[in-house]
Amino acid sequence: MAAEIIDGKAFAAALRLRIADAVPAFEAATGRVPGLAVVLVGDDPASAVYVASKGKATLAAGMASFEHRLSADVTQAELEGLLAQLNTDETVDGILLQLPLPAHLDEQAAVATIDPDKDVDGLTPVSAGRLALGIPGMVPCTPHGCLLLLQDRLGDLSGKDAVVIGRSILVGKPMAALLLGANCTVTMAHSRTKDLPDLVRRADIVVAAVGRPEMVRGDWIKPGAIVIDVGINRLAPADGAAKGRLVGDVAYEEAGAVATAITPVPGGVGPMTIACLLRNTLVAAHRRAGLSDPEGF
Ligand SMILES: Nc1nc(=O)c2c([nH]1)NC[C@@H]1CN(c3ccc(C(=O)N[C@@H](CCC(=O)O)C(=O)O)cc3)C=[N+]21
């Protein structure tokens, strides 16, 4: 493995400490701490684990955490009623609706009812519009985390050729907008893209967010490129094992032999997502309180 391993876990831990350090000044100015509400519908075990870890991270940063669990058969109106209540709750600065929702619910419609100024996931149409227009707003956590890792490694990204594989609302689309905002030449690739390996071979920056285990191979990577692997895929368990291995969307060993730097899975992009969620909550709290943005975020 020739590539430097980008330690997202350590970077995220340092970011979370800086966020925690900024909370007392907010509390002194406003008499309260920033609050994050997480809404979980149904009882998918993976989502429950993930929501619990967000709650722990929120408390560890000195913020207030509010968890709302709704049963899997909740109606659209009941869900939107809870979101409306959180929109007007003065102690709530950030609202995260854990996705995916059960199939009978309209995800887009529910997300659209969230107050854009509390939209710490950056998923409302208003947040997406602000990002597209370059207006300050809430940026989706996972792509923001990827951008921080890239800027930490490269400094100025101007003129870099970036390929984003995947066009999801949560990652691919906002990632492309952020890279464009950072003056990269951005290509978005997806399932219908022709000659994907050749396209990826031209890139200085490769962001893989497709959800297909180890799809991006080592011989797709330009020597010296930086590879950001957003995928978290659990393979089938090996004989006798209870759980399969976690792998990304990139064949890690192969790509790491060619790239100059690469994020591991786990321990790469994943931890950055939670750190950026706390960052967005801190920033949302300042803006809602009429304070200027906290320094250095
Ligand atoms: N509205 C909404 N916003 C989200 O941001 C959102 C969501 N819904 N639904 C689910 C996905 C998934 N997601 C992860 C975040 C962090 C890790 C993470 O920290 N992973 C660690 C541990 C992985 C493990 O061991 O399982 C790592 O990669 O090192 C994983 C997954 C956010 N999501």
The ligand as a Gaussian input file, in Angstrom:
#p B3LYP/6-31G(d) Opt

LIG

1 1
 N      -31.205000      11.907000       7.072000
 C      -30.123000      11.125000       7.069000
 N      -28.901000      11.695000       7.100000
 C      -27.776000      10.906000       7.106000
 O      -26.649000      11.444000       7.118000
 C      -27.926000       9.486000       7.096000
 C      -29.230000       8.968000       7.077000
 N      -30.294000       9.804000       7.056000
 N      -29.445000       7.643000       7.067000
 C      -28.361000       6.703000       7.159000
 C      -27.087000       7.253000       6.573000
 C      -25.841000       6.501000       7.008000
 N      -24.998000       7.489000       7.655000
 C      -23.788000       7.187000       8.301000
 C      -23.068000       8.103000       9.032000
 C      -21.918000       7.784000       9.720000
 C      -21.434000       6.489000       9.689000
 C      -20.191000       6.143000      10.443000
 O      -19.774000       6.856000      11.335000
 N      -19.551000       4.995000      10.094000
 C      -18.351000       4.523000      10.786000
 C      -18.592000       3.181000      11.427000
 C      -19.104000       2.112000      10.485000
 C      -19.520000       0.827000      11.182000
 O      -18.676000       0.248000      11.898000
 O      -20.684000       0.414000      11.010000
 C      -17.184000       4.465000       9.804000
 O      -17.428000       4.521000       8.587000
 O      -16.060000       4.394000      10.257000
 C      -22.112000       5.555000       8.946000
 C      -23.276000       5.895000       8.263000
 C      -25.659000       8.690000       7.672000
 N      -26.856000       8.611000       7.089000

